[in-house]
Amino acid sequence: MSGMNKVSKLYIEAVLESGIQKAQSNLLFTRKTELNAESGNISLLRTTEDVSLSLTGITEGRKGSVSINKTDRNSIEKSIAELVEIIDAGQADPANEIAEFQQSEEFSRGSEEPDMDLMYTRLNAFLQRSSSRYPNLLLEQVILDHTARYRFFNNSNGVDFTSMRGAYNLMVMFTSKDGSNTSSFNYAAVSFPDLSEELHLAGGLDRLMQQSTEQTETQMIEGSFVGDVIITPECMGGFVHTLTGYLGDHSLVTQVSIYKDMLGEIIADERLSLHSRPVSDELAGGYFFTSDGFKAGNSTIIDRGVLKTFLLSLYGSLKTGGSRAVNSGGNYMIDPGDTDFSEMVKSVKKGILLCRFSGGNPSSSGEFSGVAKNSYYIENGVVKYPVSETMIAGNIKDLLNSVKHISKQTVNDGNSVFPWITFSGVTVSGK
């Protein structure tokens, strides 16, 4: 792949030769080998290769970017001509900049090549076990792949980063059917560095499939109440994404973030700590450098309830005057607590075990609402039944300050690590 790194540097030279003052090139080459199974049978084996190139140029504060999926000379020349036109038509902004010089580095993690025999063995065993253990479960689609990603970043300030990440990924889509009753669709996506374990052990996959078989008969909750919600690790990522959206460029540059003046302040329960760890050894996923050309590091976003950092890019930091984050977010982890999950359930007088959430974008004030999917009603410390047509609503700011329990147990899906968390004061609405 050293040849592609040379090509990436040539793109920078070509952009500068066009008269553009500053340039950066972000080249990604992906090789994916996948096994597909439909309706419980392995049906497809294929290897695909893809390339994508993003070129950015800046002249006198005017910025332009183009993306292409071809790297031949003709395509590059056309894209640079288009880039010049975009820059000429743009408006100057002193916050448009490129990363300063850093020492060149090469990064690597995971295997470049798949173990095809073991992929087949693991997938076949997973299909057979699922069929035997969960006869009412319908595996609509299962994809096991090995993906190697090669990234090459260069800019006209001399930044030169190269990385290779190899990992296995499993995506499973499923429902359950018992007679005329069918459960709601559900899915799981997990990543892992190798195939040392059976697939059903990855993340919370086996638990989710078990739950699917329980959800062919659901009940509607009568009326509305304000109670507790236990958010599962699989559902937690959506709420973390909502939170971190208020900490990024758009919300802070436009001054609509509910946390814009709260850096260094308490924004959550003191038991809550949130991290972004793209270079953690615990995760199969992640990245070594950001899309704007900085070596990535791990960070703590919330430390025992205190907001420690925003997630500003170079542009966002220059635009707002804030500090640039050491990464671009993602690969989130929440520290475990000291309560066993079973005890968390026992402590709920009336509430929901929220396993999947389908809702729109939250409001600028942090209000959210949506439908509880693949979820359960809890009463007097007992999980009673799976629910249907049930809404939940609350405010993300209030939610973070209403933590009752955080589980000892966590789930690592290869891209994040989350516990179960009980939040109080959430509105639950049935029919």
N, C-alpha and C positions, 0 to 999 in steps of 0.2 A: 504493500500500500504506500510505499515511499514515493512512488511515481505520482500518486494523487496529491500528495503534499506539495510536490514541485509544481503541479498543475495549478493548485490553489494560489501559490505565490505568483504564478504567471498571470492569473486573473487580476491581481492587484496591480501589476505592472501595466496591463492593458487598460485598466480603468484610469490610471494616472496619465497614461499617454493620450487619453481622450481630452485631457485638460481639467479633469476633476481634481480637486485639491487633496481630499482625504478619501481613503477607500478601505473597505473591509470585505472579506470573503468568508462565507460559512458554507462549507461543503460537507454533505452527509452521504455516505455510501452504506447501504443496508443489504445484507444477505440473509434471507429467511428460508429456512427449511421447515416445512410443516406437514403434519399428519392430521387429516380431517376424518371425523366420524359423524355419520348422520344416522338417526334412528338406531343407535347402538352398534353400528358396524363401521369398521374402518373403510373409508371410501376413496381417499385421495392422498397421494404423496406428491409434493412438488417443492421445488426450490426456485425462489424468485430473487432478483437483484434490482435494486432501485437506487437512483442517484438524484439528489436535489441540491441546487446551488442557490444561495441567496447572496446577492451583491448589493452593497450599500455605498453610496458616495455622498460627499458633502463639499459644497463650494460656497464660500462666503456665508456660512450659516444655513444655506438651503440644502435640504436633505432629500434623497430619493433612494428607493429600494426596489429591486426586481428579483423575482424568483423564477427559476426554470428547472426543468428535469432532463435537460440535454447539455452535454459539455463539449460538443463539437465546435470547431472554429466559427462556423456560420451562425450558430445559435448564440455564441458568446458575443460576437460582433453586433448582432441585432439587439441583444439585451443591453449592451453598453450604450448603444445609440438611444435606446428607450430610456435608460437611466439618465443620460444627459438631458433629454427632453423633460423628464420629471423634475430634475433639479432646477432647470432653467425656469420652470413654471411655478416653483415652490416659493414659500415665504421664509425669509431669514429668521432663525431662532438661535440665539447664542447657546442654548442648551443642547443643540445638536452637535455632538462630539463623538470621537472614537476613543477606545481604551488606550491609555498610555503604555509605553514600553514595559514589558515584563520579561523575565528570563524564559527562553524557550523550554518547553517541557513536553514529554510524551507520557501518556497515561495508559494503563491497561488493566482490565479486570475481567475474569471469566474466560471461558473457552471460545476460541474462534470457530471451531468445527463441532458439529453435533455428533453424538453417539447414536447413530441411526438404529442399530440393533436394540439398544436399551430404550430408545424412544418407543419403538414398536412394542417391546415387552411391557413397559410400564402402561402404555395406553390400553393395550389389550387386557391387561390385568384389571385396570380401572373399569373398563366396560363390563367385564364379566362379574366383578364384585358388585357393581351398581345394580346390574340385572338381578343378581341373586339376593342381595340384601334389601333392595327397594323395588319389588316387582311392579309397583304402581307408578314408579318414576319413569317419565319419558325424557330421555336425553335427546333433545332436539338437535343440538349441534355441540360437538366437542372438537376443539382445535388445540393440539400440542405442537408448539414450534420451538425451534432454536433460532435466535436472532443475534447476529453480530453487527454492531453499528460502529462504523469508522467515521470520526468527525475530524475535520481539518479547519482550523480557524487561523486566518492571517489578516493583518491590517498594515496600513502604510506607516504606522509607528513602530513596526518591527515585532508586533505580537505574533507568535508562532506556536500554536498549541495543536497537538494531535492526540486523539484518544481512540481506544478500542474497548467496547463493552460487549461481552457475550453472556447470554442468559437464556434459560428455557422459560416459556410462558404457556400457561394453560388457561383456556377460556371455555366455560361450560354453560350452556343454556338449557333450562329444563322446566318442566311442569310435572304435575302428577294427576292421574285420573283414577277414580274409583267409581265404577259404574257410570252413571250419568254426571257425576260431580267432577269438576276439574279445578285444580288450584290455579292461583295467579302465577304468571310467568316469573321466573327468577333466574339469576345468573351469578357466576363467580369468575373472577379473573385474578390469577396469582402468578408470581414469577419466582424463580429459584435458580441458584447458581449451577446446580447439577441435578442429577437424577438419582441421588443416593437413597431417597425415600419413595415409597409408594405414593401415587398421585393423590389419593383420597385424603392423605395426611396434610396436604398443602393448605395453608391458611385455615379458614373455617369452612372449607368446602363440604366435608362430610356432614357437619351440623346443618348446613343450609339444605342439603338434599334430604336429610331426615325431616327437617321442618316442612319441606314441600309436601311430603307424604301426609303430614298432619293437617294440611291446609285445604283439603278438597271440600270440607264442610266448614263454612264460616258463619258468623253471626254478626248482626248489626248491634251496635251499642245504642241503648235507649237514651235520648237526650244528650245534654252536654254537662261537663264538669271540669273543674280545674284540679289537676292532680299531678302525679309523677310520670316521667317518661324515662325509661332505661334505653339509651341509645346504644346499639350494638357496634362492634368495631367495623363491620361492613358498611354501616350507615353513617359512621362518624365522619368519614372523609368529606361528605357533602357539606356538613356543618362547618368543618374546618376550612373548606374552600370558601364558604360564605364569609367567615371571619377574616381570612387573609385577603379577601377581595377588598376589604376596607383599609388594608395596610399597604396596598400597591400604588403604582404610578397614577392610574386613572383617578382613583378616589382622592388621593392627596393633592394631585396637580389641580383638579377641579374643585378642591376644597369641600367635597361632599362626604368625606369620611367621618363616621361617628367617633373615630379615635384620633382625629387630626391633631388635637392638642393634649394627648394623653401619654406621650412617650415618657417612660419613667414613672408612670402612675399605675395604681392598682385598677385593673380592668376585669379581673376574674377572681374566683375563690382561691385562697392561698394554697390549696392542695393541687391546683392545676398548673402544670408546666408543659409547654408546647415547644417542640424543636423542629427545625428543618435540617435534615442530614443527608444531603445528596452524595457525600463521599463516605458514608458509614459502611463499615464492613458487615453490618447486620442485614443490609438490604441487597437484593440482586439488582435492583434498579438504581438510577441516580445519574449524575453527570459530573464531569471534572472541571468544566469551565462554562461560563454563562454565554448566552447568545450575543451579548455585547462585548465579549472578549476578556473576561476577568477569570482568573483561577478561582474556583469555587471552594468554599469552606463550609463546615457545619456551623449552625447558629442556634441560639435559644431565643425564641420569639416572646414567649411568656415564661417568666421564671417565678414560680410560686405566686402567681396572680399578677405580677408586675409586667407591663409591656416594656420589653427591652430593645426592640428594634422594629422599624418599618421594613418593607420589602421594596425599597426603591432601587431602580436601575440607575445607570450613569445619567441617562436623560432625566429621570425623575429627581435625582439628587441635585442636579444643576438647576432644574426648574424650580424646585422648592427651597433649595438651600439646606436640605437635610443630608444626612449621611447615606452614602451608597451601601446597600446591604452586601454581605459577603457571599450571597447566593441569590438565586432567582425564586426561592421558595420550592415547594414540593417536597416529596419524600419526608412527610411529616411523622413525628412520633409524639405521643403523649405519655408521660410517666405513669406507671401503674400506681394503684392505691394500696390500701391495706384491708379491703373488704372482699370476702369471697363472693362470687357471683350469686350463689344460692342464697346467701344472706341478704344480698341486695334485693332479690325478689321478695323474700319474706318481709322486708321492711316497707313494702309498698301497700298502702291501704287501698288505693284506687288509682290505676294508671295503665300505661301501655308499654309493652316491650316493642320498641320501634326497630324493625329489622330492615325496612326499606322505605324511603321517603320520596315522594314525587311532588315537587312544588316548583313554583315559578321563582324568578329572581327576587330576592328580598328588597324591601323599600330602602330609601336612603336613610331612614331612621332605624333600620335594623329589623323591621317587622317581617315575619315569614309565616307562610301557611301552605299546607299541602295535604296530600292523601297518605295515610299510613298503609303501606303495602306489605304483604307477607308478615304481618305483625300480630301481636297477641294482646288480649285484655287481661289485666291482673287485678285481683280483688282480694283483700285481706291476706296478702302474702302468697297467693296461689295463682299460677297461670291458668286461666279459666278456659279460653278458647281463642282460635284465630278470628280476626275481625275483618269485616268488609265495610266499604263505604264510610270510612272513619277519617275525619279531618283532625289535624292538630295545628295549633297556631301559637305564636309567641314572639318574643323579641330576642335577638341574638345577644344583645347587651345584658338583658335580664337573665338570660339562660346561663351565661358564664358565671354569674354571681349567685346562682341557685343550685350549686352542686351539693348533693347529699352524700353520695358515695362514689368512689372510683374503685374498680375491681383490681384484685391482685393479678388476675389473668389478663393476658394480652393476646392479640392475633397479629402475626407478621405475614402480610400477603406479598412480601417481596419488594413493595414500593412504599409501604407505610407500616407503622406499628401502633395499634390503638387498643385501649382497654374498653370495658363497658363502663358507662357513666350514668348515674341517676341524677336527673334534674327535676326540680319541683316547679310548681306554678305554671304549668303548660296547659292550655285549653284544649280539651278533647271533645269532639262533637260527633255524635252519631246521627241517627235519623230523627 
